[in-house]
Amino acid sequence: MSQTNIETRPVSVPSEVLSKRRKSAAQGFWQSSFSRFLKDKVSVVALVVFVVLCVAVLFAPIVAQIFFGGQDPNKGSLFDSFKEPSAKHVLGTDKYGRDVAVRLLFAGQISLAIGFSVAALVLTVGVLFGLVAGYFGGIVDDVINGIVQVLQNIPSLFLLIILSVLILPEWWSLAVILGLLGWTGVTRQVRGLVLSLRNLDYVDAARVMGANRWRIMLVHILPNVMSIVLVLLGFEIAGAILGEASLSFLGFGVRPPTASWGNMLSNALEFYSKAPLQVVMPGVMIFITLLCIFLIGDGLRDAFDPRLKNK
């Protein structure tokens, strides 16, 4: 019997097909992660509440016009000071006769603006330094780690108080100060993740194909770090809101008459027995916002954890 030798040759796959496969794999990861997140009912409810809160705060002038007769948050009448809750003033008025509910809406704009601004600055600086330190290593890693260690050993609260006294911050300058002092934790987490990714096969393949270092970091490694960045985003927003509230409580935060939840809480403490709602409601708004953020962050962490993929 004659034997036929069949020679097998590797089939070359066009680059367009490989690109589509990679894109579909990436979409599969994100879609499956978000589908797992949507199955977490507690996190979804927290997300809905947080979105509604953000929309109400963002459109505070329109909401105030529709539901509160267009009252100005910074104008009042001493004849209306400490009014009890009524149809006109749902949560009553403060010592200057200003509507508490309207001020809560506009104060939310400042508190959330600080939260999102600080988070954006922290993640931008922290992720960039973490990528550079983790990928380059060597002396670059040592220098960045040295800066991180120095900043983390400085008592941040005292430094914030000193800077706020010297600068007399508006909300945006306070956000910049908080952001420039708060990126070190993000850098350490991203650096650790990059250290575990930089020698994987797909990174070596990109390096062999001629991709430069910045392309490898931004195109090949950064997308695999984004899952942890999404989780950190929520916690940075919450930390910034708490930081502003703490400084305002000590009298070093956003300056009146600009309202934030923190300075509303601080300024109302002396009137707790006379008008308890003025203390309770800013605290409730901070509590609800932070609770929603932590629940969303917890849900995102579980959804993007590859170890829970089949659970």
SULLIN-V116372 format. One record per residue. N is the residue number from 0. RES is the residue in one letter. SS is DSSP state (2 for helix, 1 for strand, 0 for the rest). PSI is psi in radians with two decimals (* if undefined). OMEGA is omega in whole degrees, -180 to 180 (999 if undefined). Layout:
n = {N/N}
res = {RES/RES}
ss = {SS/SS}
psi = {PSI/PSI}
omega = {OMEGA/OMEGA}
This chain:
n = {0/1/2/3/4/5/6/7/8/9/10/11/12/13/14/15/16/17/18/19/20/21/22/23/24/25/26/27/28/29/30/31/32/33/34/35/36/37/38/39/40/41/42/43/44/45/46/47/48/49/50/51/52/53/54/55/56/57/58/59/60/61/62/63/64/65/66/67/68/69/70/71/72/73/74/75/76/77/78/79/80/81/82/83/84/85/86/87/88/89/90/91/92/93/94/95/96/97/98/99/100/101/102/103/104/105/106/107/108/109/110/111/112/113/114/115/116/117/118/119/120/121/122/123/124/125/126/127/128/129/130/131/132/133/134/135/136/137/138/139/140/141/142/143/144/145/146/147/148/149/150/151/152/153/154/155/156/157/158/159/160/161/162/163/164/165/166/167/168/169/170/171/172/173/174/175/176/177/178/179/180/181/182/183/184/185/186/187/188/189/190/191/192/193/194/195/196/197/198/199/200/201/202/203/204/205/206/207/208/209/210/211/212/213/214/215/216/217/218/219/220/221/222/223/224/225/226/227/228/229/230/231/232/233/234/235/236/237/238/239/240/241/242/243/244/245/246/247/248/249/250/251/252/253/254/255/256/257/258/259/260/261/262/263/264/265/266/267/268/269/270/271/272/273/274/275/276/277/278/279/280/281/282/283/284/285/286/287/288/289/290/291/292/293/294/295/296/297/298/299/300/301/302/303/304/305/306/307/308/309/310}
res = {M/S/Q/T/N/I/E/T/R/P/V/S/V/P/S/E/V/L/S/K/R/R/K/S/A/A/Q/G/F/W/Q/S/S/F/S/R/F/L/K/D/K/V/S/V/V/A/L/V/V/F/V/V/L/C/V/A/V/L/F/A/P/I/V/A/Q/I/F/F/G/G/Q/D/P/N/K/G/S/L/F/D/S/F/K/E/P/S/A/K/H/V/L/G/T/D/K/Y/G/R/D/V/A/V/R/L/L/F/A/G/Q/I/S/L/A/I/G/F/S/V/A/A/L/V/L/T/V/G/V/L/F/G/L/V/A/G/Y/F/G/G/I/V/D/D/V/I/N/G/I/V/Q/V/L/Q/N/I/P/S/L/F/L/L/I/I/L/S/V/L/I/L/P/E/W/W/S/L/A/V/I/L/G/L/L/G/W/T/G/V/T/R/Q/V/R/G/L/V/L/S/L/R/N/L/D/Y/V/D/A/A/R/V/M/G/A/N/R/W/R/I/M/L/V/H/I/L/P/N/V/M/S/I/V/L/V/L/L/G/F/E/I/A/G/A/I/L/G/E/A/S/L/S/F/L/G/F/G/V/R/P/P/T/A/S/W/G/N/M/L/S/N/A/L/E/F/Y/S/K/A/P/L/Q/V/V/M/P/G/V/M/I/F/I/T/L/L/C/I/F/L/I/G/D/G/L/R/D/A/F/D/P/R/L/K/N/K}
ss = {0/0/0/0/0/0/0/0/0/0/0/0/0/0/2/2/2/2/2/2/2/2/2/2/2/2/2/2/2/2/2/2/2/2/2/2/2/2/2/0/2/2/2/2/2/2/2/2/2/2/2/2/2/2/2/2/2/2/0/2/2/2/2/2/2/2/2/0/0/0/0/0/0/0/0/0/0/2/2/2/0/0/0/0/0/0/0/0/0/0/0/0/1/0/0/0/0/0/1/2/2/2/2/2/2/2/2/2/2/2/2/2/2/2/2/2/2/2/2/2/2/2/2/2/2/2/2/2/2/2/2/2/2/2/2/2/0/2/2/2/2/2/2/2/2/2/2/2/2/2/2/2/0/0/0/2/2/2/2/2/2/2/2/2/2/2/2/0/0/0/2/2/2/2/2/2/2/2/2/2/2/0/0/2/2/2/2/2/2/2/2/2/2/2/2/2/2/0/0/0/2/2/2/2/2/2/2/2/0/0/0/0/2/2/2/2/2/2/2/2/2/2/2/2/2/2/2/2/2/2/2/2/2/2/2/2/2/2/2/2/2/2/2/2/2/2/2/2/2/0/0/0/0/0/0/0/0/0/0/0/2/2/2/2/2/2/2/0/2/2/2/0/0/0/0/0/2/2/2/2/2/2/2/2/2/2/2/2/2/2/2/2/2/2/2/2/2/2/2/2/2/2/2/2/0/2/2/2/0/0/0}
psi = {2.42/2.41/2.38/2.10/2.10/2.06/2.14/2.31/2.48/2.35/2.15/2.28/2.19/2.60/-0.56/-0.69/-0.75/-0.70/-0.74/-0.67/-0.75/-0.72/-0.74/-0.61/-0.73/-0.77/-0.64/-0.71/-0.86/-0.74/-0.76/-0.63/-0.79/-0.54/-0.64/-0.66/-0.73/-0.35/-0.26/1.69/-0.66/-0.79/-0.64/-0.75/-0.73/-0.69/-0.73/-0.82/-0.74/-0.71/-0.78/-0.75/-0.79/-0.70/-0.76/-0.72/-0.73/-0.70/0.69/-0.74/-0.70/-0.76/-0.74/-0.64/-0.70/-0.81/-0.35/0.36/0.40/0.58/2.48/2.28/-0.34/0.08/2.43/-2.95/2.32/-0.38/-0.31/0.26/2.46/0.73/2.52/2.73/2.38/-3.09/-0.62/-0.71/1.67/-0.68/0.26/-2.93/2.85/-2.92/-0.34/0.10/0.28/2.49/2.17/-0.71/-0.74/-0.73/-0.59/-0.71/-0.86/-0.53/-0.59/-0.57/-0.77/-0.81/-0.78/-0.60/-0.74/-0.78/-0.88/-0.65/-0.79/-0.77/-0.74/-0.76/-0.76/-0.79/-0.65/-0.91/-0.80/-0.78/-0.74/-0.86/-0.63/-0.71/-0.83/-0.82/-0.77/-0.62/-0.81/-0.67/-2.80/-2.41/-0.56/-0.77/-0.72/-0.75/-0.83/-0.71/-0.61/-0.76/-0.74/-0.79/-0.72/-0.84/-0.62/-0.33/-0.04/2.28/1.81/-0.64/-0.79/-0.68/-0.70/-0.71/-0.79/-0.81/-0.67/-0.55/-0.71/-0.65/-0.36/1.20/2.49/3.07/-0.63/-0.66/-0.58/-0.68/-0.71/-0.75/-0.83/-0.68/-0.75/-0.32/-0.13/0.19/-0.16/-0.67/-0.70/-0.74/-0.75/-0.69/-0.76/-0.72/-0.80/-0.67/-0.69/-0.63/-0.58/-0.22/-0.43/-0.33/0.28/2.89/-0.73/-0.50/-0.73/-0.67/-0.75/-0.65/-0.72/-0.60/-0.03/0.14/2.38/3.01/-0.76/-0.63/-0.71/-0.75/-0.81/-0.56/-0.64/-0.62/-0.76/-0.77/-0.51/-0.12/-0.25/-0.49/-0.80/-0.54/-0.70/-0.69/-0.76/-0.51/-0.85/-0.75/-0.53/-0.67/-0.82/-0.74/-0.65/-0.73/-0.74/-0.68/-0.76/-0.72/-0.68/-0.78/-0.70/-0.65/-0.60/-0.06/0.27/0.31/-2.48/2.33/2.34/2.70/-0.02/2.22/2.38/2.85/-0.59/-0.86/-0.43/-0.73/-0.76/-0.78/-0.33/-0.08/-0.65/-0.24/0.40/-0.77/-0.48/-0.67/1.34/-0.49/-0.51/-0.43/-0.72/-0.79/-0.76/-0.67/-0.69/-0.73/-0.74/-0.76/-0.83/-0.77/-0.84/-0.67/-0.78/-0.77/-0.76/-0.66/-0.70/-0.79/-0.69/-0.71/-0.71/-0.69/-0.78/-0.66/-0.63/0.01/2.01/-0.39/-0.32/0.23/-0.68/0.18/*}
omega = {179/179/-180/177/180/-179/180/179/178/180/179/-179/180/-179/179/179/178/179/179/179/178/180/-179/177/178/178/179/179/-178/-179/179/179/-180/176/175/177/-179/178/178/-172/-179/-180/179/177/178/179/180/180/-179/179/178/179/-179/179/180/-179/-179/180/-178/178/180/179/179/180/-176/-170/-175/175/177/-179/179/-178/-176/180/179/179/179/177/-179/-176/178/175/175/176/-178/179/-179/180/-171/-180/-180/-179/179/-174/178/179/179/-178/-176/-179/179/179/177/179/-178/175/177/177/-179/-177/180/176/176/-179/-178/-180/179/180/180/-179/-180/-178/179/-179/-176/180/-180/-180/179/177/-177/-179/-177/-176/-176/-179/175/-176/178/178/-180/-180/-179/177/177/178/180/-179/180/-178/-179/179/175/177/-170/-178/180/178/178/179/179/-179/-179/177/-177/-173/-173/-163/158/-175/-176/179/175/178/179/180/180/-179/-177/178/-170/-174/-171/-180/178/180/-178/-180/179/179/180/179/180/178/180/-177/-166/-180/177/-173/-176/176/176/179/178/179/180/-179/173/179/179/-173/-177/177/179/-179/-172/-175/-172/-177/-176/179/179/176/-173/-180/179/178/178/179/-180/-179/-179/-178/177/176/-180/180/179/179/178/179/178/180/179/179/179/178/179/178/-177/-177/179/-174/171/9/176/-174/166/180/-180/-178/173/178/-179/-176/-177/-174/-178/-180/-174/-177/-177/-179/-175/-179/-180/176/-174/-171/174/177/178/180/177/-178/-179/-179/-178/179/178/-179/-179/178/177/179/178/178/178/179/178/-177/-176/179/-177/179/180/-173/-176/-180/999}
